[in-house]
Amino acid sequence: MDAVNLNPLGSSLTFARMRTGMGLCVVTEDHQVVHLRLLRKSAATHALTWTATACVQG
């Protein structure tokens, strides 16, 4: 959670800036950390396929 808070995205993440394999972490309202990894990106349809892994803070 510290890494997310200390290194915020800082600006909008546009489709053009997204790269296959990139990872993002977000913190939910109930303080769970979710890691998103971009698996596929279609320029033709602007479709994105992600995996998500959540960690529950204990």
C-alpha positions as CSV (number, residue, x, y, z in Angstrom):
1,M,0.0,0.0,0.0
2,D,2.9,2.4,0.7
3,A,4.2,1.9,-2.9
4,V,0.8,3.0,-4.2
5,N,0.6,6.0,-2.0
6,L,4.2,7.1,-2.6
7,N,4.1,6.6,-6.4
8,P,0.7,7.8,-7.7
9,L,-0.1,7.6,-11.4
10,G,-0.1,11.4,-11.5
11,S,-2.2,11.8,-14.6
12,S,-4.8,10.1,-16.7
13,L,-3.8,6.8,-18.2
14,T,-4.8,7.1,-21.9
15,F,-5.2,4.1,-24.3
16,A,-2.0,5.3,-26.1
17,R,0.1,5.0,-22.9
18,M,-1.1,1.5,-22.1
19,R,1.4,-1.3,-23.0
20,T,0.8,-5.0,-22.9
21,G,2.4,-6.4,-19.7
22,M,2.2,-3.2,-17.8
23,G,1.0,-3.5,-14.2
24,L,-0.9,-1.1,-12.0
25,C,-1.8,-1.3,-8.3
26,V,-4.9,0.4,-6.9
27,V,-6.2,0.6,-3.3
28,T,-9.9,0.0,-2.8
29,E,-12.2,1.9,-0.4
30,D,-11.9,-1.0,2.1
31,H,-8.0,-0.9,1.9
32,Q,-7.5,-3.9,-0.3
33,V,-4.6,-3.7,-2.7
34,V,-5.4,-4.9,-6.3
35,H,-2.7,-5.5,-8.9
36,L,-3.9,-5.2,-12.5
37,R,-1.8,-6.6,-15.4
38,L,-2.7,-5.7,-19.0
39,L,-2.7,-9.0,-21.1
40,R,-4.0,-7.8,-24.4
41,K,-4.8,-4.5,-26.1
42,S,-6.7,-4.2,-29.4
43,A,-6.1,-1.0,-31.4
44,A,-8.9,-2.0,-33.8
45,T,-11.6,-2.2,-31.1
46,H,-9.9,-0.4,-28.1
47,A,-10.6,-3.6,-26.1
48,L,-8.4,-4.3,-23.1
49,T,-8.0,-7.6,-21.3
50,W,-6.6,-7.5,-17.7
51,T,-5.9,-9.9,-14.9
52,A,-6.6,-8.8,-11.4
53,T,-5.1,-10.1,-8.1
54,A,-6.3,-8.7,-4.8
55,C,-4.6,-8.8,-1.4
56,V,-6.5,-8.5,1.8
57,Q,-4.8,-6.4,4.4
58,G,-4.7,-8.2,7.8
